[in-house]
Amino acid sequence: MPKGYLIAQTVVTDPEAWGRYVEKTKPALAKFGGIPIARGGRCEIPEGNGFSRNVIIEFPSYEAALGYARSPEYADAKALRQDAGIMNMTIVEGI
């Protein structure tokens, strides 16, 4: 079964509130088997309009990634993030 990946591109405007959001995501990540494989490290945007902070989280399956993004646990975390920055989030199926 192909793995699932959550790709998030973000602009953080309130680092303190964003930190609370990140902490609150941990129970949902554990529940759905999410493993961060990239989280805000160095990046370069060689083409197009990118974001300076990028996150990639690997899940055991596409369905698990969707489950995480749609879960009540993640919704609780998301509520903390609303005024702390902007985010584009995409769920993709691996090959």
N, CA, C and O of each residue as an XYZ file, in Angstrom:
380
protein
N       0.853     -1.179      0.000
C       0.000      0.000      0.000
C       0.896      1.239      0.000
O       1.814      1.333      0.815
N       0.646      2.184     -0.896
C       1.451      3.408     -0.931
C       1.261      4.240      0.339
O       0.183      4.263      0.932
N       2.313      4.907      0.728
C       2.238      5.802      1.878
C       1.520      7.086      1.486
O       1.348      7.384      0.304
N       1.110      7.829      2.487
C       0.491      9.129      2.270
C       1.391     10.206      2.826
O       2.118      9.986      3.795
N       1.338     11.373      2.207
C       2.179     12.483      2.632
C       1.341     13.747      2.779
O       0.523     14.076      1.920
N       1.561     14.433      3.870
C       0.977     15.747      4.073
C       2.086     16.749      3.776
O       3.172     16.678      4.350
N       1.801     17.674      2.881
C       2.743     18.726      2.541
C       2.109     20.042      2.942
O       1.025     20.389      2.473
N       2.787     20.770      3.807
C       2.272     22.060      4.265
C       3.298     23.138      3.972
O       4.486     22.975      4.250
N       2.830     24.231      3.413
C       3.654     25.411      3.184
C       3.061     26.516      4.038
O       1.858     26.776      3.987
N       3.914     27.168      4.827
C       3.386     28.095      5.823
C       4.153     29.402      5.883
O       5.316     29.499      5.492
N       3.453     30.395      6.388
C       4.042     31.663      6.806
C       3.582     31.860      8.246
O       2.385     31.979      8.507
N       4.514     31.893      9.165
C       4.206     32.044     10.587
C       4.265     33.523     10.950
O       5.280     34.186     10.738
N       3.163     34.031     11.501
C       3.121     35.438     11.917
C       3.152     35.603     13.431
O       3.456     36.687     13.930
N       2.840     34.536     14.167
C       2.877     34.567     15.633
C       3.566     33.286     16.108
O       2.896     32.281     16.347
N       4.893     33.309     16.247
C       5.629     32.092     16.600
C       5.185     31.431     17.903
O       5.189     30.204     18.004
N       4.804     32.222     18.895
C       4.373     31.639     20.165
C       3.089     30.828     19.992
O       3.002     29.697     20.470
N       2.100     31.395     19.315
C       0.846     30.683     19.067
C       1.087     29.483     18.148
O       0.470     28.432     18.318
N       1.984     29.646     17.177
C       2.291     28.535     16.268
C       2.910     27.373     17.044
O       2.621     26.210     16.759
N       3.740     27.677     18.001
C       4.336     26.645     18.837
C       3.285     25.855     19.609
O       3.401     24.638     19.753
N       2.263     26.543     20.104
C       1.169     25.847     20.800
C       0.430     24.930     19.833
O       0.053     23.816     20.197
N       0.222     25.393     18.604
C      -0.417     24.571     17.572
C       0.399     23.303     17.319
O      -0.151     22.201     17.289
N       1.703     23.461     17.137
C       2.568     22.307     16.850
C       2.483     21.292     17.983
O       2.359     20.096     17.722
N       2.546     21.735     19.222
C       2.441     20.821     20.358
C       1.107     20.076     20.352
O       1.050     18.883     20.651
N       0.050     20.785     20.012
C      -1.297     20.195     20.036
C      -1.496     19.171     18.915
O      -2.390     18.330     19.010
N      -0.676     19.225     17.846
C      -0.807     18.251     16.753
C      -0.247     16.880     17.122
O      -0.581     15.888     16.474
N       0.591     16.806     18.144
C       1.290     15.553     18.454
C       0.376     14.364     18.743
O       0.672     13.269     18.264
N      -0.725     14.510     19.501
C      -1.604     13.353     19.702
C      -2.221     12.842     18.394
O      -2.342     11.633     18.199
N      -2.606     13.746     17.508
C      -3.183     13.324     16.221
C      -2.121     12.646     15.360
O      -2.407     11.648     14.699
N      -0.901     13.176     15.362
C       0.185     12.524     14.611
C       0.396     11.101     15.107
O       0.513     10.173     14.307
N       0.445     10.926     16.421
C       0.642      9.591     16.995
C      -0.512      8.662     16.629
O      -0.293      7.504     16.273
N      -1.728      9.166     16.714
C      -2.910      8.344     16.422
C      -2.901      7.825     14.991
O      -3.304      6.687     14.748
N      -2.450      8.637     14.038
C      -2.502      8.263     12.625
C      -1.142      7.834     12.068
O      -1.006      7.617     10.864
N      -0.143      7.713     12.935
C       1.157      7.209     12.516
C       1.984      8.184     11.702
O       2.811      7.763     10.893
N       1.777      9.497     11.900
C       2.513     10.509     11.151
C       3.929     10.691     11.647
O       4.176     10.785     12.850
N       4.861     10.741     10.699
C       6.274     10.947     11.021
C       6.775     12.136     10.215
O       6.822     12.065      8.987
N       7.153     13.233     10.880
C       7.708     14.376     10.148
C       9.027     13.982      9.473
O       9.916     13.427     10.120
N       9.152     14.270      8.175
C      10.407     13.996      7.480
C      11.079     15.289      7.013
O      12.250     15.274      6.632
N      10.358     16.387      7.039
C      10.931     17.718      6.801
C      10.081     18.697      7.591
O       8.852     18.633      7.566
N      10.753     19.608      8.295
C       9.992     20.546      9.114
C      10.761     21.857      9.244
O      11.521     22.055     10.192
N      10.551     22.750      8.277
C      11.060     24.099      8.393
C      12.551     24.284      8.224
O      13.077     25.335      8.589
N      13.252     23.300      7.683
C      14.685     23.449      7.487
C      15.011     24.377      6.325
O      14.138     25.060      5.789
N      16.262     24.387      5.954
C      16.695     25.233      4.840
C      15.891     24.907      3.590
O      15.546     23.754      3.333
N      15.602     25.948      2.822
C      14.919     25.727      1.557
C      15.317     26.813      0.571
O      15.734     27.905      0.958
N      15.184     26.501     -0.677
C      15.405     27.443     -1.757
C      14.257     27.263     -2.732
O      13.800     26.143     -2.961
N      13.798     28.348     -3.298
C      12.670     28.303     -4.229
C      13.222     28.626     -5.624
O      13.280     29.793     -6.010
N      13.626     27.598     -6.379
C      14.238     27.849     -7.678
C      13.235     28.237     -8.761
O      13.615     28.718     -9.828
N      11.949     28.021     -8.474
C      10.937     28.332     -9.484
C       9.596     28.553     -8.805
O       9.258     27.853     -7.851
N       8.840     29.512     -9.286
C       7.494     29.748     -8.777
C       7.482     30.525     -7.476
O       8.492     31.068     -7.029
N       6.289     30.555     -6.882
C       6.064     31.255     -5.614
C       6.026     30.224     -4.503
O       5.066     29.459     -4.407
N       7.015     30.188     -3.691
C       7.066     29.223     -2.611
C       6.917     29.898     -1.263
O       6.718     31.109     -1.167
N       7.017     29.093     -0.240
C       6.938     29.559      1.134
C       8.263     29.252      1.818
O       8.946     28.294      1.453
N       8.622     30.046      2.791
C       9.900     29.851      3.461
C       9.875     28.700      4.459
O      10.932     28.177      4.811
N       8.704     28.296      4.921
C       8.610     27.175      5.870
C       7.791     26.069      5.221
O       6.649     26.277      4.810
N       8.395     24.892      5.138
C       7.753     23.745      4.498
C       7.825     22.546      5.423
O       8.826     22.324      6.104
N       6.741     21.775      5.436
C       6.656     20.602      6.292
C       6.176     19.433      5.434
O       5.253     19.573      4.632
N       6.816     18.285      5.615
C       6.360     17.049      4.966
C       6.233     16.012      6.065
O       7.175     15.768      6.818
N       5.053     15.400      6.149
C       4.800     14.364      7.145
C       4.390     13.104      6.408
O       3.490     13.124      5.569
N       5.061     12.005      6.731
C       4.766     10.713      6.115
C       3.787      9.942      6.987
O       3.928      9.895      8.209
N       2.789      9.336      6.341
C       1.808      8.494      7.026
C       1.836      7.098      6.410
O       2.289      6.937      5.277
N       1.367      6.098      7.129
C       1.388      4.733      6.599
C       0.575      4.569      5.312
O       0.840      3.664      4.521
N      -0.410      5.443      5.101
C      -1.256      5.353      3.912
C      -1.883      6.722      3.619
O      -1.881      7.621      4.460
N      -2.410      6.849      2.414
C      -3.137      8.059      2.017
C      -4.321      8.274      2.951
O      -4.600      9.393      3.382
N      -5.018      7.164      3.256
C      -6.194      7.249      4.131
C      -5.824      7.732      5.529
O      -6.577      8.489      6.142
N      -4.664      7.298      6.042
C      -4.226      7.757      7.365
C      -3.928      9.254      7.339
O      -4.249      9.968      8.289
N      -3.313      9.733      6.248
C      -3.031     11.171      6.131
C      -4.325     11.973      6.107
O      -4.437     13.003      6.772
N      -5.301     11.496      5.337
C      -6.609     12.164      5.313
C      -7.278     12.106      6.684
O      -7.877     13.082      7.134
N      -7.170     10.953      7.343
C      -7.751     10.801      8.675
C      -7.185     11.813      9.647
O      -7.920     12.401     10.440
N      -5.877     12.016      9.587
C      -5.229     13.018     10.435
C      -5.809     14.403     10.162
O      -6.236     15.094     11.086
N      -5.823     14.803      8.901
C      -6.263     16.153      8.530
C      -7.731     16.402      8.863
O      -8.137     17.544      9.077
N      -8.522     15.338      8.906
C      -9.970     15.471      9.148
C     -10.374     15.117     10.573
O     -11.558     15.153     10.906
N      -9.409     14.778     11.414
C      -9.726     14.275     12.753
C     -10.119     15.396     13.718
O      -9.717     16.547     13.549
N     -10.909     15.041     14.730
C     -11.239     16.012     15.781
C      -9.991     16.468     16.537
O      -9.914     17.614     16.980
N      -9.013     15.567     16.682
C      -7.776     15.928     17.374
C      -7.031     17.030     16.607
O      -6.524     17.978     17.206
N      -6.973     16.894     15.286
C      -6.301     17.922     14.502
C      -7.127     19.209     14.490
O      -6.561     20.302     14.500
N      -8.434     19.096     14.468
C      -9.295     20.282     14.487
C      -9.021     21.124     15.734
O      -9.025     22.354     15.673
N      -8.784     20.458     16.861
C      -8.452     21.185     18.096
C      -7.151     21.966     17.928
O      -7.048     23.113     18.363
N      -6.160     21.337     17.295
C      -4.880     22.013     17.055
C      -5.046     23.155     16.064
O      -4.509     24.246     16.259
N      -5.787     22.894     15.010
C      -5.992     23.892     13.959
C      -6.597     25.180     14.526
O      -6.261     26.276     14.077
N      -7.474     25.046     15.495
C      -8.100     26.213     16.106
C      -7.047     27.131     16.734
O      -7.224     28.349     16.763
N      -5.963     26.555     17.231
C      -4.888     27.363     17.826
C      -4.062     28.089     16.769
O      -3.409     29.090     17.064
N      -4.093     27.584     15.543
C      -3.260     28.107     14.468
C      -3.921     29.242     13.695
O      -3.229     29.975     12.988
N      -5.191     29.404     13.802
C      -5.949     30.297     12.925
C      -5.395     31.708     12.820
O      -5.377     32.266     11.722
N      -4.954     32.295     13.888
C      -4.437     33.667     13.851
C      -2.918     33.722     13.981
O      -2.352     34.784     14.239
N      -2.260     32.575     13.802
C      -0.807     32.509     13.993
C      -0.035     32.462     12.680
O       1.196     32.482     12.685
N      -0.739     32.400     11.568
C      -0.073     32.337     10.273
C      -1.016     31.818      9.208
O      -2.210     31.640      9.447
N      -0.469     31.579      8.041
C      -1.265     31.011      6.950
C      -0.637     29.698      6.525
O       0.565     29.488      6.689
N      -1.467     28.813      5.974
C      -0.971     27.500      5.577
C      -1.697     27.014      4.338
O      -2.911     27.169      4.208
N      -0.940     26.430      3.437
C      -1.477     25.610      2.358
C      -1.158     24.179      2.736
O      -0.013     23.864      3.059
N      -2.152     23.308      2.701
C      -1.936     21.904      3.045
C      -2.444     21.024      1.914
O      -3.549     21.213      1.407
N      -1.619     20.060      1.528
C      -1.981     19.109      0.483
C      -1.686     17.715      0.980
O      -0.658     17.484      1.617
N      -2.581     16.777      0.694
C      -2.356     15.368      0.985
C      -2.103     14.678     -0.352
O      -2.895     14.816     -1.284
N      -1.002     13.937     -0.447
C      -0.690     13.224     -1.678
C      -0.402     11.756     -1.373
O       0.061     11.399     -0.289
N      -0.688     10.932     -2.354
C      -0.391      9.497     -2.240
C       0.996      9.236     -2.811
O       1.343      9.736     -3.881
N       1.779      8.455     -2.091
C       3.116      8.098     -2.555
C       3.059      7.100     -3.699
O       1.994      6.625     -4.093
N       4.242      6.800     -4.217
C       4.312      5.832     -5.322
C       5.031      4.584     -4.879
O       5.191      3.652     -5.667
